[in-house]
Amino acid sequence: MFSPDKGGSAWPIRCFAVAIAVAHLYFNTFSTLAELTVSVVHFSAFGVLMLLTEQNKQPPGRLKIRLMLNWLFALMLVASCGYMLLTNDALYQERGTSLNVADRVFGVIAVVLALELARRSSGLVIPILSLLGIGYIVGMGSLAPGVFHFPGLSFDTVLFRAFFSDSGLFGSISRISWSFVFSFLLLGAFLLKSGCGEFIIKLSLALANKVTGGAGFVAVISSALMGSISGSSVANTASTGVVTIPLMKRTGFHPYYAAGIESAASTGGQLMPPVMGAGAFIMASYTQIPYTTIVAYSILPALLYYFSVFCYVRIEALRQGVTMLEDQQVEPIGRVLREGWHYAIPFVVLISLLLNGYTPTYAAGLSIISVVASSWLSDQPMRFAQIVDSLEFGSRGMATLAMLLVCIGIPVMVINTTGIGNTFSLMLANWSGGNLLLALFFVGLASLIIGMGLPVTASYIVIASLSAPTIFQLIVDSHLLSIFTTSGIPADTLAVVGLFSPEQLLPDTPLNLDTARQILTAIPLDMRDLLQQQLFDAHFLLLALLAAHLIIFWLSQDSNVTPPVCLVAFTAAAIAETKPMRTGFYAWKLAKGLYLIPVLMAYDRLIIGTPSEALFCALHALFGVYMLVSAIEGYMEHRLGTAQRLGCATLALLLLYPHQLWWLYGLGIALCLLFVLYSIRRRRRA
């Protein structure tokens, strides 16, 4: 929808885009400006950039009118944001929420423009949600019955919160946009412009060229590595798919399968540390969990997801007789590493700074400098022109995302003001009847429906605001129940878990002593120490909260690959020249890990456990995933019969079910290895 304009105004706008990037680097490193001021500048600058770079395929007459209208909108946006900055102090000190005529005019202009820019960037869903939310909080809520009744606020109060305060357009989501999101997006722009994308493709080819179905593995490896710097599934597909999809088709993969592999692999880009799209930063803001903690606990789930895609690629390559890559297409891995080893320096700098306690924005800023510095260790150093291109590329890529994140602050403000999020959480708990698996199903269904009209980040924000408290509560209850059931406590004592309330289990709120005393007196003496350790362990509650948000974040990704609206699959279909809807079904089948791994996060020790427990959970899950894919596909190293598929399904259930019996997991792994060896012998004989 938006691309660099090619008219006579290209150079002024290019300079403006570069200036925006430089200003944001200053804001995130040295500036002492108020956060509200920076949020206003962020909104107006990227709004103007988006308006002035829009391209429309319309007749010349209409295009001229549209361009004039865009210039008018840009002037109105600058005027309204400038008015807000000039009068904000007086508004707080003198009038409060009592607005005058000028306040109302400029406030309404800014809100309407924010809705229009969000419509242009991501469609009608966010503007409609925003308008419904404003209507609900102003007057419609007073007409709603039962738990949804809200007495309402005055128009001036709502407008004040939406535009003149730090709770609407310029709330926490906007602050995340101009700090974390833009810093890492700009880092990705510098890496791509420095040639890191080409290096990733070459490295993937070198690693997978000798493996059967290597082209599919190239797609998975390159998408995983590219996703760690781009943080966008669609961008990941567009950048790596133009190479990997034709390569997969040429080596024997069916075109639909090739597009599905690229879609599923690219979807994992927003799950792969260290960037994880904008969702990881928003998650850190919501939960107050350090960004480094979120990234660290996301590594094993992301690797499990990519392993599940690897399994599909391997099985399909064997079934279709896919050939290996031709040697002349691939550079030796030694040469690739010698020519591109310097690309690892920015990642080392980034991870080292994060581990040593530096803020993500500061770490990203120094990593950008290291990209430029390390490029001078190669034969293609980044000169001034490439640096300017990277700054412009980062700003242009951020414009539409910035407008989406700023505008979504209005629905978030409505949820926080009215308390409708708590209401929805209670309804979700009632609908699921306290069943965690059923609650996950409802969240997945809601994320699929909402994701049809929203990008992944926006979908996560909405779903997390409404359902995270319930998922958190049910995860805590589930793990405490597992303590009871694996300890032989009689079933009638399990009811004590019902004494817990969400407020009592928040990390910052201690348990009510009377409630704790009731619980402990109902438990046998030999179990009280273990239960006390779990109840009062802040780390356990923190990980439960992280697991709840990671589950929602993962389920929000399914709209990328699930028909009828799946932008990543549609992007891959355009490259593969396949039908979009059918491509979507292939992508949905290959991305099964999006549904399986959140269940492991909820029930098993993948997130809520010690490092050794998490590693063991990942180990038996690896075998379980392979058995499950084999059962679904009816193929392992050879074609499976009905009885063999049932055996694979049984082993998958044994290895994936959270029974916490370590000897049984060990038995399942041993049987799985025997099954694989048997299948390999059958393939060699055939």
KOLNU-139263 format. One line per 3 residues: number of its first residue (from 0); their letters; for each residue x, y, z of C-alpha. Coordinates in Angstrom, 1 decimal. Example, Ala and Ser with C-alpha at 12.3 -4.5 7.8 and 13.67 -1.06 7.14 Angstrom:
<pts>
0) AS) 12.3,-4.5,7.8; 13.7,-1.1,7.1
</pts>
This chain:
<pts>
0) MFS) 0.0,0.0,0.0; 2.9,2.4,0.8; 6.1,2.7,-1.1
3) PDK) 8.7,5.4,-1.7; 7.3,8.0,-4.0; 9.1,8.7,-7.2
6) GGS) 7.9,12.3,-7.8; 9.8,15.5,-7.5; 9.4,15.6,-3.7
9) AWP) 11.4,12.4,-3.2; 14.5,14.1,-1.8; 12.8,16.3,0.7
12) IRC) 10.7,13.4,2.0; 13.8,11.2,2.1; 15.6,13.8,4.2
15) FAV) 12.5,14.0,6.4; 12.5,10.2,6.9; 16.2,10.2,7.8
18) AIA) 15.6,13.1,10.3; 12.9,11.1,12.0; 15.2,8.1,12.4
21) VAH) 18.0,10.3,13.8; 15.6,12.1,16.2; 14.3,8.8,17.5
24) LYF) 17.8,7.6,18.1; 18.4,10.8,20.1; 15.1,10.3,22.1
27) NTF) 16.1,6.7,23.0; 19.7,7.5,24.1; 20.4,11.0,25.3
30) STL) 17.1,12.9,25.4; 15.5,14.0,28.7; 12.2,15.1,27.1
33) AEL) 9.0,14.0,28.7; 7.6,10.7,27.4; 4.3,12.4,26.5
36) TVS) 6.2,15.0,24.4; 8.1,12.3,22.5; 4.9,10.3,21.9
39) VVH) 3.2,13.3,20.3; 6.3,14.0,18.1; 6.4,10.3,17.2
42) FSA) 2.7,10.3,16.2; 2.9,13.5,14.1; 6.2,12.7,12.4
45) FGV) 5.3,9.2,11.3; 1.7,10.3,10.4; 3.1,13.0,8.1
48) LML) 5.6,10.6,6.6; 2.9,8.0,5.9; 0.6,10.6,4.3
51) LTE) 3.4,12.0,2.0; 4.7,8.7,0.8; 1.3,7.1,0.0
54) QNK) 1.0,5.8,-3.6; -2.5,5.3,-5.2; -3.3,3.5,-8.4
57) QPP) -6.0,6.0,-9.4; -6.7,8.2,-12.5; -4.5,11.3,-12.6
60) GRL) -7.4,13.6,-11.7; -8.3,11.6,-8.6; -4.7,11.1,-7.7
63) KIR) -4.1,14.9,-7.6; -7.1,15.3,-5.3; -5.9,12.6,-3.0
66) LML) -2.4,14.1,-2.8; -3.9,17.5,-2.0; -6.0,15.9,0.7
69) NWL) -3.0,14.1,2.1; -1.1,17.4,2.4; -4.1,19.0,4.1
72) FAL) -4.3,16.1,6.5; -0.6,16.4,7.2; -1.0,20.1,8.0
75) MLV) -3.9,19.4,10.3; -2.0,16.7,12.1; 1.0,18.9,12.7
78) ASC) -1.3,21.8,13.9; -3.3,19.6,16.3; -0.2,18.0,17.8
81) GYM) 1.6,21.3,18.0; -1.4,22.8,19.8; -1.4,19.9,22.3
84) LLT) 2.3,20.5,23.1; 1.9,24.2,23.5; -1.2,24.1,25.7
87) NDA) -0.7,20.9,27.6; 0.8,22.5,30.7; -1.9,25.1,30.9
90) LYQ) -4.6,22.5,30.4; -3.3,20.4,33.4; -2.8,23.4,35.7
93) ERG) -5.9,25.5,34.9; -8.7,23.6,33.2; -8.1,19.9,33.9
96) TSL) -10.7,17.9,32.0; -12.8,21.0,31.3; -12.0,21.7,27.7
99) NVA) -12.6,24.8,25.7; -13.7,25.1,22.1; -10.1,25.0,20.7
102) DRV) -9.3,22.0,22.8; -12.2,20.1,21.5; -11.6,21.1,17.8
105) FGV) -7.9,20.1,17.8; -8.6,17.0,19.9; -11.3,15.7,17.6
108) IAV) -9.1,16.4,14.5; -6.2,14.4,16.0; -8.4,11.4,17.0
111) VLA) -10.2,11.4,13.6; -6.8,11.5,11.8; -5.5,8.7,14.0
114) LEL) -8.5,6.6,13.0; -8.0,7.4,9.3; -4.3,6.6,9.4
117) ARR) -5.0,3.3,11.2; -7.6,2.5,8.5; -5.0,3.1,5.8
120) SSG) -2.4,1.0,7.5; -4.4,-2.0,8.6; -8.0,-1.8,7.6
123) LVI) -11.3,-1.0,9.3; -11.1,-3.2,12.4; -9.1,-0.9,14.7
126) PIL) -11.1,2.3,13.8; -14.4,0.4,14.3; -13.2,-1.0,17.7
129) SLL) -12.1,2.5,18.6; -15.4,4.2,17.7; -17.4,1.5,19.4
132) GIG) -15.2,1.9,22.5; -15.7,5.7,22.6; -19.4,5.3,22.1
135) YIV) -19.6,2.7,24.9; -17.6,4.9,27.4; -19.5,8.1,26.5
138) GMG) -23.1,6.8,26.6; -23.8,3.4,25.1; -22.5,1.7,28.2
141) SLA) -25.3,3.2,30.3; -27.8,1.3,28.1; -26.1,-2.0,28.3
144) PGV) -27.6,-4.6,30.8; -25.9,-6.6,33.5; -22.2,-6.9,33.8
147) FHF) -21.6,-4.7,30.8; -23.4,-1.7,32.3; -21.2,1.4,32.5
150) PGL) -22.6,4.7,33.8; -20.5,6.7,31.3; -18.1,9.6,31.2
153) SFD) -18.5,13.1,29.7; -17.3,13.8,26.2; -14.6,16.2,27.5
156) TVL) -13.3,13.6,29.9; -13.0,10.9,27.2; -11.4,13.4,24.8
159) FRA) -8.9,14.5,27.5; -7.9,10.8,28.1; -7.7,10.0,24.5
162) FFS) -5.6,12.9,23.3; -4.4,15.2,26.1; -3.1,12.6,28.5
165) DSG) -0.8,9.6,28.5; -3.6,7.0,28.6; -5.0,7.0,25.0
168) LFG) -3.2,7.7,21.8; 0.0,8.5,23.8; -0.3,5.7,26.3
171) SIS) 2.0,2.7,27.0; 1.6,1.2,23.5; 2.8,4.5,21.9
174) RIS) 5.8,4.6,24.2; 6.7,1.1,23.2; 6.3,2.1,19.6
177) WSF) 8.8,4.9,19.6; 11.3,3.2,22.0; 11.7,-0.6,21.7
180) VFS) 9.9,-1.3,18.4; 11.5,1.4,16.4; 15.0,0.8,17.8
183) FLL) 14.9,-2.9,16.9; 13.2,-2.3,13.5; 16.0,0.2,12.7
186) LGA) 18.6,-2.4,13.8; 17.0,-4.9,11.4; 17.1,-2.2,8.6
189) FLL) 20.8,-1.7,9.1; 21.5,-5.5,9.2; 19.5,-6.0,5.9
192) KSG) 21.2,-3.0,4.2; 24.6,-4.2,5.3; 24.1,-7.5,3.4
195) CGE) 23.1,-9.7,6.4; 20.0,-11.0,4.5; 22.2,-12.3,1.6
198) FII) 24.6,-13.9,4.1; 21.7,-15.7,5.8; 20.5,-17.2,2.5
201) KLS) 24.1,-18.3,1.6; 24.6,-19.8,5.0; 21.3,-21.7,4.9
204) LAL) 22.2,-23.1,1.4; 25.6,-24.2,2.7; 24.2,-25.9,5.7
207) ANK) 21.4,-27.8,3.9; 22.7,-28.5,0.5; 23.7,-32.1,1.2
210) VTG) 20.4,-33.1,2.9; 17.5,-34.7,1.1; 15.0,-32.0,0.6
213) GAG) 17.6,-29.4,1.4; 15.7,-26.6,-0.3; 13.0,-27.0,2.3
216) FVA) 15.5,-26.8,5.1; 17.0,-23.7,3.5; 13.6,-22.1,3.8
219) VIS) 13.2,-23.0,7.4; 16.8,-22.0,8.4; 16.8,-18.8,6.5
222) SAL) 13.3,-17.8,7.8; 14.4,-18.5,11.4; 17.5,-16.4,11.1
225) MGS) 15.9,-13.6,9.1; 13.0,-13.6,11.6; 15.4,-13.0,14.4
228) ISG) 16.2,-9.6,12.9; 13.1,-8.6,11.0; 10.3,-9.4,13.5
231) SSV) 7.7,-9.4,10.7; 6.2,-12.6,9.2; 5.1,-10.9,6.0
234) ANT) 8.4,-9.2,5.5; 10.2,-12.5,6.3; 8.2,-14.3,3.6
237) AST) 8.7,-11.6,1.0; 12.5,-11.4,1.6; 13.4,-15.1,1.8
240) GVV) 10.5,-16.5,-0.2; 11.7,-15.0,-3.5; 14.7,-17.3,-3.2
243) TIP) 13.5,-20.3,-1.3; 10.1,-21.0,-3.0; 11.5,-21.2,-6.6
246) LMK) 14.4,-23.3,-5.2; 12.0,-25.7,-3.5; 9.9,-26.0,-6.7
249) RTG) 12.9,-26.7,-8.8; 14.2,-29.5,-6.6; 10.8,-31.3,-6.6
252) FHP) 8.6,-29.9,-3.9; 4.9,-29.4,-4.9; 4.3,-25.6,-5.4
255) YYA) 1.6,-25.6,-2.7; 3.9,-27.4,-0.3; 6.7,-25.0,-1.1
258) AGI) 4.5,-22.0,-0.3; 3.2,-23.7,2.8; 6.7,-24.4,4.1
261) ESA) 7.8,-20.8,3.6; 4.6,-19.5,5.3; 4.9,-21.7,8.3
264) AST) 8.7,-21.0,8.6; 8.2,-17.3,8.3; 5.4,-17.2,10.8
267) GGQ) 8.0,-18.4,13.3; 9.9,-15.2,12.7; 7.9,-13.4,15.3
270) LMP) 8.4,-16.2,17.8; 12.2,-16.3,17.3; 14.4,-14.3,19.7
273) PVM) 15.9,-11.8,20.0; 13.4,-9.5,18.3; 10.1,-11.4,18.2
276) GAG) 8.3,-8.5,16.5; 6.7,-5.8,18.5; 4.9,-8.3,20.7
279) AFI) 7.8,-9.1,23.0; 8.2,-5.4,24.0; 4.5,-5.0,24.6
282) MAS) 4.5,-8.1,26.7; 7.4,-6.7,28.7; 5.4,-3.5,29.3
285) YTQ) 2.2,-5.4,30.2; 3.7,-7.9,32.6; 6.7,-5.9,33.9
288) IPY) 8.8,-8.9,33.2; 12.3,-8.0,31.9; 12.7,-8.2,28.1
291) TTI) 15.7,-10.5,28.5; 13.7,-12.9,30.6; 11.0,-13.1,27.9
294) VAY) 13.6,-13.7,25.2; 15.4,-16.4,27.3; 12.2,-18.4,28.0
297) SIL) 11.1,-18.1,24.3; 14.2,-19.9,22.9; 13.1,-23.5,23.6
300) PAL) 9.5,-23.0,22.4; 10.7,-21.3,19.2; 13.2,-24.2,18.5
303) LYY) 10.4,-26.7,19.1; 8.2,-24.9,16.6; 10.9,-24.9,13.9
306) FSV) 11.6,-28.6,14.6; 8.0,-29.4,13.9; 8.3,-27.6,10.5
309) FCY) 11.6,-29.6,9.9; 9.7,-32.8,10.5; 7.1,-31.9,7.8
312) VRI) 9.9,-30.9,5.4; 11.8,-34.1,5.9; 8.8,-36.4,5.6
315) EAL) 7.5,-34.7,2.5; 11.0,-34.7,0.9; 11.2,-38.5,1.4
318) RQG) 7.6,-39.1,0.1; 8.0,-36.9,-3.0; 11.5,-38.0,-3.8
321) VTM) 12.9,-34.5,-3.6; 16.4,-34.2,-4.9; 19.4,-32.6,-3.2
324) LED) 20.6,-29.1,-4.1; 23.0,-28.8,-7.0; 26.5,-28.3,-5.9
327) QQV) 27.2,-25.4,-8.3; 24.4,-23.4,-6.6; 26.0,-23.4,-3.3
330) EPI) 29.2,-21.8,-2.0; 31.3,-23.9,0.5; 30.4,-23.2,4.1
333) GRV) 34.0,-22.3,4.9; 34.0,-19.5,2.3; 30.6,-18.3,3.5
336) LRE) 31.7,-18.1,7.1; 35.0,-16.4,6.1; 33.2,-13.7,4.2
339) GWH) 30.4,-13.2,6.6; 31.7,-13.9,10.1; 31.5,-10.2,10.9
342) YAI) 27.7,-10.3,10.8; 27.8,-12.1,14.2; 29.4,-9.1,15.9
345) PFV) 26.1,-7.1,16.2; 24.3,-10.0,17.7; 27.1,-10.6,20.2
348) VLI) 27.1,-6.9,21.2; 23.3,-7.0,21.5; 23.1,-10.1,23.7
351) SLL) 26.0,-9.0,25.8; 24.5,-5.6,26.6; 21.1,-7.1,27.4
354) LNG) 22.6,-9.7,29.7; 24.6,-7.0,31.5; 21.5,-5.1,32.4
357) YTP) 21.4,-2.3,29.7; 18.0,-1.2,28.4; 16.9,-2.8,25.1
360) TYA) 16.9,0.6,23.4; 20.4,1.4,24.5; 21.6,-2.1,23.4
363) AGL) 19.9,-1.7,20.0; 21.5,1.7,19.5; 25.0,0.4,20.2
366) SII) 24.3,-2.7,18.1; 23.5,-0.4,15.1; 26.9,1.3,15.6
369) SVV) 28.5,-2.2,15.7; 26.8,-3.1,12.4; 28.4,-0.1,10.7
372) ASS) 31.8,-0.7,12.4; 31.9,-4.5,11.7; 31.0,-3.9,8.0
375) WLS) 34.4,-2.3,7.6; 35.9,-5.8,8.4; 34.5,-7.0,5.1
378) DQP) 35.1,-6.0,1.5; 31.8,-4.1,1.3; 31.9,-1.5,4.1
381) MRF) 28.8,0.6,4.8; 29.6,4.1,3.7; 27.6,7.3,4.3
384) AQI) 25.1,6.5,1.4; 24.3,3.1,2.9; 23.8,4.5,6.4
387) VDS) 21.4,7.1,5.0; 19.5,4.4,3.1; 19.2,2.3,6.3
390) LEF) 17.8,5.3,8.3; 15.3,6.0,5.5; 14.4,2.3,5.1
393) GSR) 13.8,2.0,8.9; 11.6,5.1,9.0; 9.5,4.2,6.0
396) GMA) 9.0,0.7,7.3; 7.9,2.0,10.7; 5.3,4.5,9.5
399) TLA) 2.3,2.2,9.1; 3.2,0.2,12.2; 3.5,3.3,14.3
402) MLL) 0.0,4.5,13.2; -1.4,1.1,14.1; 0.2,1.0,17.6
405) VCI) -0.7,4.7,18.4; -4.4,4.2,17.4; -4.8,0.9,19.3
408) GIP) -4.2,2.9,22.4; -7.8,4.0,22.2; -9.3,0.5,22.6
411) VMV) -6.8,-0.2,25.4; -7.8,3.0,27.2; -11.5,1.9,27.0
414) INT) -10.7,-1.5,28.4; -8.7,0.0,31.3; -11.2,2.7,32.0
417) TGI) -14.4,0.6,32.0; -12.9,-2.6,33.5; -14.4,-4.6,30.6
420) GNT) -11.3,-6.7,30.5; -11.9,-8.1,34.0; -15.6,-8.7,33.0
423) FSL) -14.5,-10.6,29.9; -12.0,-12.6,31.9; -14.7,-13.7,34.4
426) MLA) -16.9,-14.7,31.4; -14.1,-16.7,29.9; -13.6,-18.5,33.2
429) NWS) -17.3,-19.3,33.4; -17.5,-20.5,29.8; -14.5,-22.8,30.3
432) GGN) -15.8,-24.0,33.6; -12.4,-23.8,35.0; -11.0,-26.0,32.3
435) LLL) -7.6,-24.7,31.1; -7.7,-26.6,27.7; -11.2,-25.3,27.0
438) ALF) -10.1,-21.7,27.8; -7.1,-22.1,25.4; -9.6,-23.2,22.7
441) FVG) -11.7,-20.1,23.3; -8.7,-17.8,23.2; -7.4,-19.5,20.0
444) LAS) -10.8,-19.1,18.4; -11.0,-15.4,19.4; -7.5,-14.7,18.2
447) LII) -8.4,-16.4,14.8; -11.5,-14.3,14.4; -9.9,-11.0,15.5
450) GMG) -6.7,-11.8,13.5; -8.7,-11.9,10.3; -8.9,-8.1,10.5
453) LPV) -5.9,-7.2,12.6; -2.1,-7.7,12.4; -0.6,-10.1,14.9
456) TAS) 0.7,-7.4,17.3; -2.7,-5.7,17.5; -4.5,-9.0,17.9
459) YIV) -2.2,-9.9,20.8; -2.8,-6.6,22.5; -6.6,-7.0,22.3
462) IAS) -6.7,-10.6,23.4; -4.2,-10.2,26.2; -6.1,-7.2,27.6
465) LSA) -9.3,-9.4,27.8; -8.1,-12.9,28.7; -4.7,-12.9,30.2
468) PTI) -5.9,-12.8,33.9; -8.0,-15.9,33.4; -5.3,-17.9,31.6
471) FQL) -2.9,-16.9,34.3; -5.2,-18.0,37.1; -6.0,-21.3,35.3
474) IVD) -2.3,-22.1,34.7; -1.5,-21.5,38.4; -4.5,-23.8,39.5
477) SHL) -3.4,-26.4,37.0; 0.2,-26.6,38.3; -1.0,-26.7,41.9
480) LSI) -3.4,-29.5,41.0; -0.5,-31.4,39.5; 1.3,-31.2,42.8
483) FTT) -1.7,-32.6,44.6; -2.5,-35.4,42.1; 1.1,-36.6,41.9
486) SGI) 1.4,-36.7,45.7; -1.5,-39.0,46.4; -3.6,-36.4,48.2
489) PAD) -7.3,-37.4,48.4; -9.6,-35.9,45.8; -11.7,-34.0,48.4
492) TLA) -8.8,-31.9,49.4; -8.4,-30.6,45.8; -11.2,-28.2,46.4
495) VVG) -8.8,-25.9,48.3; -7.5,-24.6,45.0; -10.9,-22.9,44.6
498) LFS) -10.1,-20.7,47.5; -7.6,-18.8,45.3; -8.6,-15.5,43.6
501) PEQ) -6.8,-13.7,40.8; -5.9,-10.8,43.1; -4.3,-13.2,45.6
504) LLP) -2.1,-14.7,42.9; -0.7,-11.5,41.4; 3.1,-11.4,41.8
507) DTP) 3.0,-8.0,43.6; 0.2,-9.0,46.0; 0.8,-11.3,49.0
510) LNL) -1.6,-14.1,49.7; -4.3,-13.3,52.3; -3.1,-15.0,55.5
513) DTA) -6.5,-16.3,56.5; -6.9,-18.0,53.1; -3.3,-19.4,53.3
516) RQI) -4.1,-20.8,56.7; -7.3,-22.5,55.4; -5.3,-24.0,52.6
519) LTA) -2.5,-25.3,54.7; -4.8,-26.8,57.4; -6.5,-28.9,54.7
522) IPL) -3.3,-30.4,53.4; -1.4,-33.3,55.0; 1.7,-32.3,57.0
525) DMR) 4.2,-33.9,54.6; 2.8,-31.7,51.7; 2.7,-28.3,53.5
528) DLL) 6.3,-27.4,52.8; 6.0,-28.1,49.1; 2.7,-26.2,48.8
531) QQQ) 4.0,-23.2,50.8; 7.1,-23.1,48.5; 4.8,-23.0,45.4
534) LFD) 2.3,-20.5,46.8; 4.7,-18.0,48.1; 7.4,-18.3,45.4
537) AHF) 7.2,-15.1,43.4; 9.3,-16.7,40.6; 6.7,-19.4,40.1
540) LLL) 4.0,-16.8,39.8; 6.1,-14.7,37.5; 6.7,-17.6,35.1
543) ALL) 3.0,-18.5,35.2; 2.2,-14.9,34.1; 4.8,-15.1,31.4
546) AAH) 3.4,-18.4,30.2; -0.1,-16.9,30.0; 1.1,-14.0,27.8
549) LII) 3.3,-16.3,25.6; 0.4,-18.6,25.0; -1.8,-15.7,23.9
552) FWL) 1.1,-14.3,21.8; 1.6,-17.7,20.1; -2.1,-18.2,19.4
555) SQD) -2.3,-14.7,17.9; 0.1,-15.9,15.2; -2.4,-18.4,13.7
558) SNV) -4.1,-15.7,11.7; -1.0,-15.6,9.5; -1.6,-19.1,8.2
561) TPP) -5.2,-19.9,8.8; -7.8,-19.3,6.1; -9.9,-17.3,5.1
564) VCL) -7.6,-14.3,5.8; -3.9,-15.3,6.1; -1.6,-12.6,4.8
567) VAF) 1.6,-14.6,5.1; 0.2,-17.5,3.1; -1.2,-15.1,0.5
570) TAA) 2.2,-13.5,0.2; 3.8,-16.9,-0.4; 1.1,-17.8,-2.8
573) AIA) 1.9,-14.8,-4.9; 5.5,-15.9,-5.1; 4.7,-19.5,-5.8
576) ETK) 1.9,-18.7,-8.3; -0.6,-20.8,-6.4; -4.2,-20.3,-5.3
579) PMR) -4.1,-18.2,-2.1; -6.9,-20.1,-0.2; -5.5,-23.6,-0.9
582) TGF) -2.0,-22.3,0.0; -3.5,-21.1,3.3; -4.7,-24.7,4.1
585) YAW) -1.2,-26.1,3.4; 0.4,-23.4,5.6; -2.2,-24.1,8.4
588) KLA) -1.3,-27.8,8.3; 2.4,-27.2,8.5; 2.1,-24.7,11.4
591) KGL) 0.6,-27.2,13.9; 3.2,-26.2,16.4; 1.3,-22.9,17.0
594) YLI) -1.4,-24.9,18.8; 0.7,-27.8,20.3; 3.4,-25.8,22.0
597) PVL) 1.1,-23.4,23.9; -0.5,-26.5,25.4; 3.0,-27.6,26.6
600) MAY) 3.6,-24.1,28.0; 0.3,-24.3,30.0; 0.5,-27.8,31.3
603) DRL) 4.2,-28.9,31.2; 7.5,-27.5,32.5; 8.5,-25.8,29.3
606) IIG) 8.1,-22.4,30.9; 7.2,-23.1,34.5; 10.1,-25.2,35.7
609) TPS) 13.8,-25.2,36.4; 16.2,-25.0,33.5; 16.8,-28.7,33.7
612) EAL) 13.1,-29.5,33.8; 12.5,-27.2,30.8; 15.3,-28.9,28.8
615) FCA) 13.9,-32.4,29.6; 10.5,-31.2,28.6; 11.8,-29.9,25.3
618) LHA) 13.7,-33.2,24.8; 10.7,-35.5,25.2; 8.5,-33.0,23.3
621) LFG) 11.0,-33.3,20.3; 10.3,-37.0,20.0; 6.6,-36.5,20.6
624) VYM) 6.3,-33.9,17.9; 8.1,-36.2,15.4; 5.8,-39.1,16.3
627) LVS) 2.8,-36.8,15.9; 3.8,-35.5,12.5; 4.5,-39.1,11.4
630) AIE) 1.1,-40.2,12.5; -0.6,-37.3,10.7; 1.4,-37.7,7.5
633) GYM) 1.4,-41.5,7.5; 5.1,-41.5,6.7; 8.3,-41.7,8.7
636) EHR) 11.4,-43.0,6.9; 9.0,-45.2,5.0; 5.2,-45.3,4.3
639) LGT) 3.3,-46.3,7.5; 0.4,-48.7,7.7; -2.7,-48.1,9.8
642) AQR) -1.3,-50.0,12.8; 2.0,-48.2,12.6; 0.3,-44.8,12.5
645) LGC) -1.7,-45.7,15.6; 1.5,-46.7,17.3; 3.1,-43.3,16.4
648) ATL) 0.0,-41.5,17.7; 0.2,-43.5,21.0; 3.9,-42.7,21.4
651) ALL) 3.1,-39.0,20.7; 0.5,-39.0,23.4; 2.8,-40.7,25.8
654) LLY) 5.6,-38.2,25.1; 3.5,-35.0,25.0; 1.0,-35.7,27.8
657) PHQ) 2.1,-33.8,31.0; 2.0,-36.8,33.3; 5.3,-35.8,34.9
660) LWW) 6.5,-39.4,35.2; 10.1,-39.2,34.1; 10.6,-43.0,33.7
663) LYG) 7.6,-43.1,31.4; 9.0,-40.3,29.3; 12.3,-42.2,29.1
666) LGI) 10.5,-45.4,28.0; 8.6,-43.4,25.3; 11.9,-41.9,24.0
669) ALC) 13.5,-45.4,23.8; 10.5,-46.8,22.0; 10.5,-43.9,19.6
672) LLF) 14.2,-44.4,18.8; 13.5,-48.1,18.1; 10.6,-47.1,15.8
675) VLY) 12.9,-44.7,13.9; 15.6,-47.3,13.5; 13.1,-49.8,12.2
678) SIR) 11.7,-47.3,9.7; 15.2,-46.5,8.5; 15.9,-50.2,7.9
681) RRR) 12.6,-50.5,6.0; 13.6,-47.5,3.7; 17.0,-49.0,3.0
684) RA) 15.6,-52.4,2.1; 13.1,-50.7,-0.2
</pts>
